[in-house]
Amino acid sequence: MPNYQYHAIDDTGKLSRGTIVAFNEPDVEERLRQSGLTLIKSKPARTGSSTKSLFQGKVKTRILIELYHRFAQSLRIGLPILGALDENIKMIPCRRLKKVIEEVRVSVENGNSLYQSMEQFPDVFSKLDLNIVMMGEQSGTLPESLGHLAGFLEWREDLKSTIKRATIYPSFIMVALLVVVGVWVGYVLPQMVKVISEMGVKLPGMTKGVLGVSLFLQGNWLWLLGGVMILVALFYAFQRNTKGKVVFHKYLLKIPLMGQIICKIAIARLSHYFSVLMESGMAINTIFEMLKGGVLGNAYLEGQLAIAHQEIQHGQTISDGFDKTKGFPPLLVGAIRNGELTGTLSESFSRLGDYYDNEVKRNVQAMVNAFEPITMGLLGGIFGIVVLSILLPLYDVIGGLGKAY
């Protein structure tokens, strides 16, 4: 849908300029009239780089969360969809999202559903967002569905932030120590060895070993870099293969501590998605179809989820379907079975999601607490070897000078 640049005046005669989304120039005049403006002139907006830049890049999830929260609140107080969109357009801080919502509003005004209008922007609204909006429209619970969606996206962003914060400090320490060791081994040690050798002092075995590694890395870094790039390319190709991805993700679950975190993150996602989608009125088969499409973040567990879905389609209960799979803990199966017996399946998944949220945070902190001393010990050991390789020949030099006097 095209954009139009316009010049208009309000009731006081004040000139107003701007850009508006419309079907044609008469539509521009009508839209401005509804806003209390009288059109003077309009023309199609240029489609150059300045306009294209509005439709490039990714809209931040935090902005979408705020949009869904405000949209849900606007609908709860009784505003129609068009009125709610108008109110949100005024408050959206992201220029690109503002343009997208303007397009969505025009499409809704033209008779399309909100889902059909949002579906035109798959790079902004994810498949999950679109399905929840569709279910909300069909079931007449759009405000509640948008509220559940905003809450879920907020949980997902908080989880990402927790993991990022937990890895910043260890990563910084590792990079800093590696840089220091690299400078000492790559520059300081060769210079000192050159001076000491000219003095006729015999190099200790440790110094020779560290120097040999340094010279090897300096002489063959291009080949080593090429080898690393080849390994990365092979790993990428292996990951692109469906079977290879399943094998690798199954192996990740077996890594001590990290595997537990990956598994619990996947189960937390499963629980939250299931709860939100059920609250939105989505059918069980549709929920499983969505969750099998890469939502859990682990291809092996998604394959097991597909097996559970097959069992359910053959007449098994949801809990029995999960019970016949591998990788899902008994706690999950027991909670699902209790939810089925009591008719509170959505609440059971919600409680599971909260439980595994806390488990993920606790395990991430435990991993960080274990990772810090291991990293410090390993890099400290390497740093100690480097320092000794420099100090030992200096000690021999000082000892030789002492004997000379």
C-alpha positions in Angstrom: 0.0 0.0 0.0 1.6 3.3 -1.0 2.6 6.3 1.2 1.5 9.8 0.3 3.1 13.1 1.3 0.6 15.8 2.1 0.1 19.4 3.0 -3.0 20.2 5.1 -4.4 22.8 7.5 -6.4 22.3 10.7 -9.4 24.4 11.9 -7.2 27.2 13.1 -5.4 27.5 9.7 -2.2 25.9 11.0 -0.2 24.2 8.2 0.6 20.5 8.7 2.9 18.3 6.7 3.4 14.6 6.9 3.2 11.1 5.3 0.1 8.9 5.4 -0.7 5.4 4.2 -3.7 5.3 1.8 -5.1 3.6 -1.2 -5.2 6.7 -3.4 -5.3 10.5 -3.3 -9.1 10.7 -2.6 -8.5 8.2 0.3 -5.8 10.6 1.6 -8.3 13.4 1.7 -10.9 11.3 3.5 -8.4 10.1 6.1 -7.2 13.6 6.8 -10.8 14.9 7.1 -11.4 12.2 9.7 -8.4 13.6 11.6 -9.7 17.2 11.5 -7.5 18.3 8.6 -8.3 19.8 5.3 -6.0 18.6 2.4 -4.2 21.2 0.3 -2.1 18.9 -1.8 -0.7 15.4 -1.8 1.6 13.3 -3.9 3.0 9.7 -3.7 6.0 9.5 -1.4 9.4 8.7 -2.9 10.4 5.1 -2.7 14.1 5.9 -2.4 16.6 4.8 0.3 15.0 7.1 3.0 11.7 5.3 2.6 13.2 1.9 2.3 15.2 2.3 5.4 12.0 2.4 7.4 11.3 -1.2 6.3 14.7 -2.6 6.9 16.1 -4.1 10.1 14.3 -6.0 12.9 11.7 -4.6 15.3 12.9 -5.2 18.8 10.9 -7.7 20.8 10.6 -5.3 23.7 8.7 -2.8 21.5 6.3 -5.5 20.3 5.7 -6.5 23.9 4.7 -2.9 24.8 2.5 -2.8 21.6 0.6 -6.0 22.6 0.2 -4.8 26.2 -1.3 -1.5 25.1 -3.4 -3.0 22.4 -4.9 -5.5 24.8 -5.6 -2.7 27.3 -7.3 -0.6 24.6 -9.5 -3.5 23.6 -10.5 -4.3 27.2 -11.8 -0.8 27.9 -14.1 -1.1 24.9 -12.3 0.5 22.0 -12.9 -1.0 18.6 -9.9 -2.5 16.7 -9.5 0.5 14.5 -9.6 2.9 17.4 -7.1 0.8 19.4 -4.7 0.8 16.4 -5.1 4.6 16.1 -4.2 5.0 19.8 -1.2 2.7 19.5 0.1 4.4 16.3 0.6 7.6 18.3 2.7 6.0 21.0 4.9 3.6 19.0 8.6 4.8 19.3 9.9 2.7 16.4 9.4 4.4 13.0 9.3 1.2 11.1 6.7 -0.5 13.4 4.6 2.7 13.2 4.5 2.4 9.4 3.7 -1.3 9.6 0.8 -0.7 12.1 -0.5 2.1 9.8 -0.6 -0.5 6.9 -2.3 -3.0 9.2 -4.9 -0.3 10.1 -5.7 0.5 6.5 -6.0 -3.2 5.7 -8.4 -3.8 8.6 -10.4 -0.8 7.5 -10.6 -2.3 4.1 -12.4 -5.4 5.5 -9.6 -7.8 6.3 -9.2 -9.4 9.7 -6.5 -8.3 12.1 -4.7 -11.7 11.5 -4.9 -11.3 7.7 -3.5 -7.7 8.0 -0.6 -8.7 10.2 0.1 -11.7 8.1 1.5 -9.4 5.4 4.5 -8.7 7.6 6.0 -12.0 8.6 9.4 -10.4 9.3 7.8 -8.4 12.1 5.1 -10.7 13.5 6.2 -14.3 14.1 4.1 -17.4 13.3 3.3 -17.7 17.0 2.1 -14.1 17.2 -0.1 -14.6 14.1 -1.7 -17.8 15.3 -2.5 -16.4 18.7 -4.1 -13.4 17.1 -6.1 -15.6 14.8 -7.3 -17.8 17.7 -8.2 -14.7 19.7 -10.3 -13.3 16.8 -12.1 -16.6 16.1 -12.9 -17.2 19.8 -13.8 -13.6 20.7 -11.0 -13.4 23.3 -8.6 -11.1 21.4 -7.7 -8.9 24.4 -6.9 -11.9 26.6 -4.9 -13.6 23.8 -2.8 -10.5 23.3 -2.2 -10.2 27.0 -1.0 -13.9 27.1 1.2 -13.3 24.1 2.8 -10.2 25.7 3.4 -12.1 28.9 5.0 -15.0 27.0 7.3 -12.8 25.0 8.3 -10.9 28.1 9.3 -14.2 29.8 11.3 -15.2 26.7 13.2 -11.9 26.7 13.9 -12.2 30.5 15.3 -15.7 30.0 17.6 -14.5 27.2 18.8 -11.6 29.4 19.5 -14.0 32.3 21.7 -16.2 30.1 23.5 -13.2 28.6 24.2 -11.6 32.0 25.5 -14.9 33.3 28.1 -15.3 30.5 29.4 -11.8 30.3 31.9 -11.9 33.2 33.5 -15.3 32.4 33.8 -14.4 28.7 35.5 -11.1 29.6 38.0 -12.8 31.9 38.8 -15.4 29.3 39.4 -12.9 26.5 41.5 -10.7 28.8 43.8 -13.5 29.9 44.1 -14.9 26.4 45.2 -11.5 25.1 47.8 -11.1 27.9 49.1 -14.7 27.3 49.2 -14.0 23.6 51.3 -10.8 24.0 53.7 -12.5 26.4 54.2 -15.6 24.3 54.0 -14.0 20.9 56.2 -10.9 21.6 57.9 -10.8 25.0 59.2 -14.3 25.2 60.9 -14.4 21.7 62.6 -11.1 22.5 63.9 -12.2 25.8 65.0 -15.6 24.5 67.0 -13.8 21.7 68.8 -11.6 24.3 69.5 -14.6 26.7 70.8 -16.8 23.8 73.2 -14.1 22.8 74.5 -14.1 26.4 75.3 -17.8 26.0 72.8 -19.0 28.7 71.3 -22.4 28.1 67.5 -22.3 27.8 65.4 -24.5 30.2 63.2 -27.2 28.7 60.0 -25.4 29.7 61.2 -22.3 27.9 62.1 -24.2 24.8 58.7 -25.9 24.8 56.7 -22.7 25.1 58.9 -21.0 22.6 58.4 -23.9 20.2 54.6 -23.6 20.5 54.9 -19.8 19.9 57.1 -20.2 16.8 54.8 -22.9 15.5 51.7 -20.7 15.9 53.4 -17.8 14.3 54.7 -19.8 11.3 51.5 -21.7 10.6 48.7 -19.4 11.7 47.4 -19.2 8.2 47.1 -22.9 7.8 45.6 -23.2 11.3 43.1 -20.5 10.5 42.2 -22.3 7.2 41.7 -25.5 9.1 39.4 -23.9 11.7 37.4 -22.3 8.9 37.0 -25.7 7.2 35.9 -27.3 10.5 33.4 -24.5 11.0 32.1 -25.1 7.4 31.8 -28.8 7.9 30.0 -28.3 11.3 27.6 -25.8 9.6 26.9 -28.4 6.8 26.3 -31.1 9.4 23.9 -28.8 11.3 22.0 -28.0 8.1 21.4 -31.7 7.6 18.2 -32.8 9.5 19.7 -36.1 10.8 23.0 -34.4 11.7 21.2 -31.7 13.7 19.2 -34.3 15.6 22.4 -36.2 16.5 24.2 -33.1 17.6 21.3 -31.8 19.7 20.9 -35.2 21.3 24.6 -35.1 22.2 24.2 -31.6 23.7 21.7 -33.0 26.2 24.3 -35.4 27.6 26.9 -32.6 28.5 27.1 -32.3 32.3 25.2 -29.3 33.6 24.9 -27.6 30.2 22.8 -30.4 28.9 20.4 -30.0 31.9 20.1 -26.3 31.2 19.3 -26.9 27.5 16.7 -29.5 28.3 15.0 -27.3 31.0 14.9 -24.3 28.7 13.2 -26.5 26.0 10.7 -27.8 28.6 10.1 -24.3 29.9 9.4 -23.1 26.3 7.1 -26.1 25.7 5.2 -25.4 28.9 4.7 -21.7 28.3 3.8 -22.1 24.7 1.3 -24.9 25.5 -0.3 -22.7 28.3 -0.5 -19.6 26.1 -1.9 -21.4 23.1 -4.5 -23.4 25.1 -5.6 -20.2 26.8 -6.1 -18.7 23.3 -8.4 -21.6 22.4 -6.2 -23.4 20.0 -6.8 -27.1 19.3 -4.3 -29.7 20.7 -3.3 -30.9 17.2 -2.6 -27.3 16.0 -0.5 -26.7 19.1 1.6 -29.8 18.5 2.1 -28.8 14.8 3.4 -25.4 15.9 5.7 -26.8 18.6 7.3 -29.3 16.2 8.4 -26.5 13.9 11.6 -25.4 15.7 10.0 -23.7 18.7 11.8 -25.7 21.5 15.3 -25.0 20.2 16.4 -28.6 20.3 15.8 -30.8 17.3 16.0 -34.1 19.2 13.3 -33.1 21.7 11.1 -31.7 18.9 11.4 -35.2 17.2 10.3 -36.8 20.5 7.4 -34.3 20.6 6.4 -35.5 17.1 6.4 -39.1 18.4 4.1 -38.0 21.3 1.8 -36.3 18.8 1.5 -39.5 16.8 0.6 -41.4 19.9 -2.1 -38.9 20.7 -3.5 -39.0 17.2 -3.8 -42.8 17.6 -6.0 -42.4 20.6 -3.6 -42.0 23.6 -4.0 -39.3 26.2 -1.5 -36.4 26.1 0.3 -37.7 29.2 0.5 -41.3 27.7 1.9 -39.8 24.5 4.7 -38.0 26.4 5.3 -41.1 28.5 6.2 -43.1 25.4 9.0 -40.7 24.4 12.6 -40.1 25.6 14.1 -36.9 26.9 11.1 -35.6 28.8 11.3 -35.9 32.6 8.7 -37.8 34.7 7.8 -34.5 36.4 6.4 -33.2 33.1 4.4 -36.4 32.4 3.0 -36.4 36.0 1.9 -32.8 35.8 0.2 -33.3 32.5 -1.6 -36.4 33.8 -2.8 -34.5 36.8 -4.0 -31.6 34.6 -5.9 -34.0 32.4 -7.6 -35.7 35.4 -8.6 -32.4 37.0 -9.4 -30.5 33.8 -6.7 -27.9 34.6 -4.2 -28.7 31.8 -3.5 -25.1 30.9 -2.8 -24.3 34.6 -0.5 -27.3 34.9 1.6 -26.2 31.9 1.7 -22.7 33.4 3.0 -24.0 36.7 5.5 -26.2 34.9 6.8 -23.2 33.0 7.2 -21.2 36.2 9.0 -24.1 37.9 11.4 -24.7 35.0 12.0 -20.9 34.7 13.4 -21.0 38.3 15.3 -24.2 37.6 17.0 -22.6 34.5 18.0 -19.6 36.5 19.4 -21.7 39.3 21.3 -24.0 37.0 22.7 -21.1 34.9 24.0 -19.5 38.1 25.5 -22.9 39.2 27.2 -23.3 35.8 28.6 -19.8 36.1 29.8 -20.5 39.6 31.5 -23.7 38.4 32.8 -22.1 35.2 34.6 -19.2 36.9 37.1 -21.3 39.0 37.6 -23.8 36.2 38.4 -21.0 33.7 40.6 -19.1 36.2 42.4 -22.3 37.1 43.0 -23.3 33.4 44.1 -19.9 32.2 46.0 -19.3 35.4 47.9 -22.5 34.8 48.7 -21.5 31.2 49.7 -18.0 32.4 51.9 -19.6 35.1 53.7 -21.8 32.6 54.4 -18.7 30.4 55.7 -16.7 33.4 58.0 -19.6 34.5 59.3 -20.0 30.9 60.4 -16.4 31.1 61.6 -16.3 34.8 63.7 -19.5 34.7 66.2 -18.3 32.1 66.4 -14.9 33.9 67.1 -16.8 37.1 69.9 -18.6 35.4 71.3 -15.3 34.1 71.2 -13.8 37.5 72.8 -16.9 39.0 75.6 -16.8 36.4 76.3 -13.1 37.2 76.5 -13.9 40.9 79.1 -16.6 40.3 81.1 -14.3 38.1 81.5 -11.9 41.1 
